[in-house]
Amino acid sequence: MDRLCELIWDVPPEPSVFTRWSQGFTFSDHGKKLTLVQEGGGPCSVLAPVQAFLIKHLLFDRKLELTAITEADISTALVSSFSSILHSAASGSTLTLVSCPTSAPADVASYPDHLSKFQTSTVPLNSDLTEFVKQCGGRYGLLSFLYSVVLTRGIDVILTDLGPMMEGSLIHSKFGHSNQSLLNLMLTGAAVPNVFDGARDLGGIELAGIKEQSEVGYLTLLEALRFCQVGENLKCPKFPIWVLGSESHTTLLFSTDAAISAHSPLQNAKAAFDQFDLEGNGFIPTTDLPKVLEHLQMVTDDDYISFMRDRLDPDTSGIILFPAFLEEFFPGVSQDMQERQFPLFHYNGLAQSNIEGRVELRGGVATVYVEYNSLMDAGTAPTSILRVLRTKWPTIEIQWESGVPSID
């Protein structure tokens, strides 16, 4: 357990930080009672992914209507959510469960003392986790699950995931927030530190990103602020469910419309172009044209590339502008698109971030317009949640039913 705690905490956490992470998985008494409650700042990087896979199980595995979900459905979905995250993280044919008996004292012990409360067991990959999930409703439930995911992945495997530029622990022992690697572990099963697709070379050092399309996606305010760029594997998940990152918190957004997670032809073109327009300047070097076309699975033979470079860069400035690229390879795509609407629901586990302290889903109707104008720039959107969502849908507007949800 010493290596486990060193990886997660590095040094003993501040007492207030440990207290905030010492909570169980409990549901709100408000709304449909299917939203997990976060008692304090920090563990949102575990709670939001668990909530995401719970929603996936209810709406897309079992295809239930939100209005028809029962308490029994929610209990089953929580077990399924745990299973999904653990199975994704598993590096072998077994799961390592770190459980804390419900008979353990409910008061919060000091950091070193809490380890004596846990019992570790190895079970087959397809084991029924119902009893384990019930135990995780207690005081140390969230830590039980977190420790189980880390040990199921394997400490050495996680250190490989993190790569040579790893800095610090998965959780900041002084402030209590987790890093991107922990969130990626929960979402994809691998504790890689980046959100771009695949891997990138940095002066001979390979930086690991997201290897394949995820089931649950991720969007972040940091992209709107141009600190990072989320790749298509997270931006376009298999299901219309996204964990949302602000500068200090993690929440959840989802839709009942399964079609919205996929990109339109225009979005595909922009996404491919943006892979090589890392500064968001609206142009790429002409030397990157074959890479963009390869990303789009288009023709890349030398004669064709030479012809298109001359056509797209007639004044030999060495750059290709996105409007020219779009008009050449996707002519009329904007005219072929249609305005569309779809429902959205937002979850924030912190009571203080919800209206009247009621932790429940906040619904709204999104409209994605065909025409883009400068007022729709993600960086200058009027609300934080809109800034995040415009990193995926640049022309989105949302009408919320009861006020704009907070992502903080």
C-alpha positions in Angstrom: 0.0 0.0 0.0 3.0 2.3 0.4 3.6 2.5 -3.3 -0.1 3.0 -3.9 -0.2 6.0 -1.6 3.0 7.4 -2.9 1.6 7.4 -6.5 -1.8 8.9 -5.4 -0.7 11.3 -2.7 3.1 11.5 -2.9 3.3 12.9 0.7 0.6 12.8 3.4 -2.2 15.1 2.3 -3.4 18.1 4.3 -6.1 16.9 6.9 -8.8 19.0 5.1 -7.9 17.4 1.7 -8.1 13.9 3.1 -11.4 14.7 4.7 -12.8 15.9 1.4 -11.7 12.7 -0.3 -13.1 10.5 2.5 -16.7 10.2 1.3 -18.9 7.5 0.0 -21.0 7.2 -3.2 -24.4 8.6 -2.2 -27.3 10.0 -4.3 -29.0 13.3 -4.0 -32.6 13.4 -2.6 -33.6 15.8 -5.3 -35.0 15.3 -8.8 -34.9 11.7 -10.0 -32.4 10.9 -7.2 -29.8 9.6 -9.7 -27.2 12.2 -9.2 -24.1 11.6 -7.0 -23.4 14.1 -4.3 -19.9 15.6 -3.9 -19.3 16.7 -0.3 -16.3 18.9 -0.9 -13.8 20.0 -3.5 -11.5 17.4 -5.1 -13.1 14.1 -5.8 -15.0 15.3 -8.9 -12.5 13.5 -11.1 -13.8 10.2 -9.7 -17.5 11.1 -9.2 -18.1 12.7 -12.6 -16.8 9.6 -14.6 -18.8 7.3 -12.4 -21.9 9.4 -13.0 -21.1 9.4 -16.7 -21.0 5.6 -17.0 -24.1 5.3 -14.8 -25.9 7.5 -17.3 -24.5 5.4 -20.2 -25.9 2.2 -18.7 -29.3 3.7 -18.1 -29.9 5.5 -21.3 -27.9 3.6 -23.9 -27.2 0.1 -22.6 -30.7 -0.4 -21.2 -32.3 2.3 -23.4 -34.5 3.6 -20.5 -36.3 7.0 -20.6 -35.2 9.5 -18.0 -38.7 9.7 -16.7 -39.1 5.9 -16.2 -35.9 5.2 -14.2 -36.5 3.5 -10.8 -34.3 3.3 -7.7 -33.6 -0.3 -8.6 -32.4 0.8 -12.0 -30.1 3.3 -10.5 -28.5 0.7 -8.1 -27.9 -1.7 -11.0 -26.4 1.2 -13.1 -24.0 2.1 -10.3 -22.7 -1.5 -10.3 -22.4 -1.4 -14.1 -20.5 1.9 -13.9 -18.0 0.5 -11.4 -17.6 -2.5 -13.6 -17.0 -0.5 -16.8 -14.3 1.7 -15.2 -12.5 -1.3 -13.6 -12.7 -3.5 -16.7 -11.3 -0.7 -18.8 -8.4 -0.2 -16.4 -7.6 -3.9 -16.0 -4.2 -4.9 -17.3 -4.8 -8.6 -16.7 -7.6 -11.1 -16.2 -8.4 -10.1 -12.6 -9.6 -7.1 -10.6 -8.0 -5.9 -7.4 -10.6 -4.7 -4.9 -9.7 -2.6 -1.9 -12.7 -2.7 0.3 -13.6 -1.1 3.6 -16.2 -3.0 5.6 -19.4 -1.1 6.4 -18.9 -2.0 10.0 -15.8 0.2 10.1 -16.2 3.4 12.2 -17.9 6.2 10.3 -15.6 9.0 11.6 -12.7 10.1 9.5 -9.4 8.8 10.8 -6.0 10.5 10.1 -4.4 9.8 6.8 -2.0 7.0 7.9 -4.6 5.3 10.1 -7.2 4.9 7.3 -5.1 2.3 5.5 -5.6 -0.2 8.4 -9.4 -0.2 7.6 -8.9 -1.6 4.1 -8.9 -5.2 2.9 -7.4 -6.1 -0.5 -8.6 -9.1 -2.6 -8.1 -10.3 -6.1 -11.2 -11.5 -8.0 -11.9 -12.7 -11.6 -12.6 -10.0 -14.2 -16.3 -11.0 -14.5 -17.1 -11.0 -10.8 -20.3 -9.6 -9.4 -19.4 -6.3 -7.8 -22.8 -5.7 -6.0 -21.5 -6.2 -2.5 -18.3 -4.2 -3.2 -20.5 -1.3 -4.5 -22.6 -1.4 -1.4 -19.5 -1.1 0.8 -18.5 2.0 -1.2 -21.5 3.8 0.2 -19.6 4.2 3.4 -17.2 6.9 4.6 -14.1 5.6 2.7 -16.1 4.3 -0.4 -14.6 6.7 -2.9 -11.1 6.0 -1.8 -11.9 2.2 -1.9 -12.9 2.6 -5.5 -10.0 4.8 -6.4 -7.5 2.5 -4.9 -9.1 -0.5 -6.6 -8.9 1.2 -10.0 -5.2 2.1 -9.5 -4.3 -1.4 -8.3 -6.4 -3.1 -11.0 -4.4 -1.1 -13.6 -1.2 -1.8 -11.8 1.2 0.7 -10.4 4.0 -0.1 -12.8 1.6 0.1 -15.8 0.4 3.5 -14.6 4.0 4.7 -14.3 4.4 3.7 -17.9 1.2 5.5 -18.8 2.4 8.6 -17.2 5.6 8.6 -19.2 9.0 10.2 -18.7 7.7 13.7 -18.0 5.5 12.7 -15.0 5.4 15.4 -12.3 3.9 15.0 -8.9 1.2 12.6 -7.7 -2.3 11.8 -9.0 -3.8 14.0 -6.3 -2.3 17.3 -5.1 -1.7 16.6 -1.4 -2.0 20.3 -0.4 -4.9 21.5 -2.5 -6.8 18.3 -3.2 -7.3 18.5 -6.9 -6.4 15.6 -9.2 -4.4 15.8 -12.4 -5.5 14.9 -16.0 -3.9 11.5 -15.7 -6.3 10.4 -13.0 -9.3 11.7 -15.0 -8.0 9.9 -18.1 -7.6 6.7 -16.1 -11.3 6.9 -15.0 -12.5 7.7 -18.5 -10.3 5.5 -20.7 -8.5 3.0 -18.5 -5.1 4.5 -19.1 -3.5 7.2 -16.9 -1.9 9.1 -19.8 -1.3 12.8 -19.1 -2.6 14.3 -22.4 -5.9 14.7 -24.2 -4.7 14.7 -27.8 -5.1 11.7 -30.0 -2.4 9.1 -30.2 1.2 10.0 -29.4 3.4 13.0 -30.3 7.1 13.4 -30.4 8.8 16.1 -28.4 12.4 16.2 -29.2 12.7 12.5 -29.2 10.4 12.1 -26.1 7.2 10.3 -26.9 4.1 12.0 -25.3 1.2 9.6 -24.8 -2.4 10.7 -25.6 -5.7 8.9 -26.1 -5.2 5.8 -28.2 -8.8 5.2 -29.4 -12.3 6.6 -29.4 -13.6 6.6 -25.8 -17.1 5.6 -24.7 -17.5 8.8 -22.6 -15.9 12.0 -23.8 -14.2 15.1 -22.4 -14.4 18.8 -23.2 -12.5 21.5 -21.3 -12.5 25.2 -20.7 -8.7 25.0 -21.1 -9.2 24.4 -24.8 -11.3 27.6 -25.1 -8.5 29.4 -23.3 -6.0 27.8 -25.8 -4.0 25.9 -23.2 -4.6 22.6 -24.9 -6.5 20.9 -27.7 -8.8 17.9 -27.0 -8.5 15.2 -29.7 -11.3 13.6 -31.6 -11.1 10.4 -29.5 -12.4 12.3 -26.5 -14.3 15.0 -28.3 -16.4 12.5 -30.3 -17.1 9.6 -28.0 -19.2 6.6 -28.8 -22.0 7.9 -26.6 -23.2 11.5 -26.2 -21.8 12.0 -22.8 -19.0 14.3 -21.9 -17.1 15.1 -18.7 -16.6 18.9 -18.6 -13.5 20.4 -17.1 -13.3 24.0 -15.8 -10.2 25.5 -14.2 -11.0 24.0 -10.9 -13.9 21.4 -11.2 -15.3 18.6 -13.2 -19.0 18.2 -14.1 -21.0 16.2 -16.7 -23.0 16.9 -19.8 -25.1 14.4 -21.8 -27.9 14.2 -24.3 -30.5 11.6 -25.1 -29.8 12.2 -28.8 -27.2 9.6 -29.7 -26.4 11.2 -33.1 -24.8 14.3 -31.7 -21.5 12.8 -30.6 -20.4 12.3 -34.2 -18.9 15.1 -36.2 -20.5 16.6 -39.3 -18.3 16.8 -42.5 -17.6 20.5 -41.6 -16.5 19.5 -38.1 -14.4 16.6 -39.5 -12.6 19.0 -41.8 -12.0 21.5 -39.1 -10.8 18.8 -36.7 -8.3 17.5 -39.2 -7.0 21.0 -40.0 -6.7 21.9 -36.3 -4.5 18.9 -35.7 -1.8 20.9 -37.5 -3.0 24.4 -36.7 -1.9 24.1 -33.1 -2.0 27.8 -32.3 -5.5 28.2 -33.8 -4.3 30.8 -36.3 -6.6 29.6 -39.1 -3.8 28.4 -41.4 -1.3 25.6 -41.7 2.1 25.4 -43.4 1.9 24.0 -47.0 4.2 21.2 -45.9 1.5 19.9 -43.6 -1.1 19.5 -46.4 -0.3 15.7 -47.0 -0.7 15.0 -43.3 -4.1 16.7 -43.2 -5.3 14.8 -46.3 -4.0 11.6 -44.8 -5.9 12.2 -41.6 -9.0 12.6 -43.8 -8.2 9.5 -45.8 -7.9 11.5 -49.0 -5.5 11.2 -51.9 -1.9 12.0 -51.0 0.3 11.0 -54.0 3.1 13.4 -54.7 1.8 14.9 -58.0 -1.6 15.6 -56.5 0.0 17.2 -53.4 2.2 19.4 -55.6 -0.8 20.5 -57.7 -2.9 21.3 -54.6 -0.1 23.3 -52.9 0.2 25.5 -56.0 -3.6 25.9 -56.1 -4.1 26.7 -52.4 -1.0 28.9 -52.1 -0.8 30.8 -55.4 1.3 33.6 -54.0 3.8 31.0 -52.5 3.4 32.5 -49.0 4.0 29.0 -47.5 0.6 28.7 -45.8 -2.8 27.4 -46.5 -5.8 29.2 -45.1 -8.7 27.2 -43.7 -11.5 28.9 -45.8 -9.5 28.0 -49.0 -8.9 24.5 -47.7 -12.6 24.0 -46.9 -13.8 25.4 -50.3 -11.4 23.2 -52.2 -12.0 19.9 -50.5 -15.5 20.3 -49.0 -17.3 22.7 -51.5 -20.7 23.7 -50.4 -20.6 21.8 -47.1 -22.0 24.7 -45.1 -25.0 24.9 -47.5 -25.7 21.2 -47.1 -25.9 21.4 -43.3 -29.1 22.1 -41.5 -29.8 23.7 -38.2 -30.5 21.1 -35.5 -31.8 21.0 -32.0 -31.3 18.4 -29.2 -31.8 18.1 -25.5 -28.9 18.6 -23.1 -28.6 17.7 -19.4 -25.9 18.9 -17.0 -24.8 17.5 -13.6 -22.7 19.2 -11.0 -22.2 17.2 -7.8 -21.5 20.2 -5.5 -24.5 21.5 -3.6 -23.2 25.0 -3.5 -22.9 25.1 -7.3 -26.6 24.2 -7.8 -29.7 26.3 -7.4 -31.0 26.2 -3.8 -28.3 23.5 -3.1 -30.3 20.9 -5.0 -28.0 18.4 -6.7 -30.0 17.4 -9.7 -29.9 17.4 -13.5 -30.4 20.7 -15.2 -32.0 20.5 -18.6 -32.0 22.6 -21.7 -32.4 22.7 -25.5 -29.4 23.3 -27.7 -29.5 24.7 -31.2 -26.5 24.3 -33.5 -26.7 26.9 -36.2 -25.3 26.6 -39.8 -23.8 30.0 -40.0 -20.9 31.0 -37.9 -20.1 34.6 -36.8 -17.4 36.2 -34.7 -19.8 36.5 -31.7 -19.8 32.7 -31.4 -16.0 32.5 -30.7 -15.5 30.0 -27.8 -13.0 32.3 -26.1 -15.6 35.1 -25.7 -18.8 33.2 -25.1 -20.9 34.8 -22.3 -20.9 31.8 -20.0 -18.3 29.3 -19.0 -20.3 26.3 -20.0 -21.0 27.8 -23.5 -17.2 28.5 -23.9 -16.6 24.8 -23.2 -19.3 23.5 -25.6 -18.2 25.7 -28.4 -14.9 23.8 -28.6 -17.0 21.0 -30.1 -20.0 22.9 -31.6 -18.7 26.3 -32.6 -22.2 27.6 -33.4 -24.1 26.2 -30.4 -26.6 28.2 -28.3 -28.5 26.8 -25.4 -31.8 27.7 -23.7 -31.6 26.3 -20.2 -34.8 25.6 -18.3 -33.9 27.0 -14.9 -30.8 29.2 -15.2 -27.3 28.6 -16.7 -25.6 25.7 -14.9 -22.3 26.2 -13.2 -19.2 24.2 -14.2 -17.4 25.4 -11.1 
